[in-house]
Amino acid sequence: MLMQLVVGVGSGLSSAAEFNHYHWAPALETHLGEFKDYYHFTSPFAGVYYCYSSLEQQWAYYTKYIYSMWHLPTG
């Protein structure tokens, strides 16, 4: 018997782990504060959609963001 399960995830999954991408938490400000100050981002998520002037700047933000999500404790 073949059984299938479809799971839909969205912003609730990160919220369940107590990650808030729409407001500056102190831990994220520690990792991404230089981008916040330089580009005047209103939230960490704003940096994901920002039109950077180079791919290096864009990937620097993505890399620091992913690094912080990977290494920050949940809950």
PyMOL commands that set and color helices and strands:
alter all, ss='L'
color gray80, all
select helices_A, chain A and resi 11-16+26-39+46-49+55-71
alter helices_A, ss='H'
color red, helices_A
deselect
rebuild
show_as cartoon
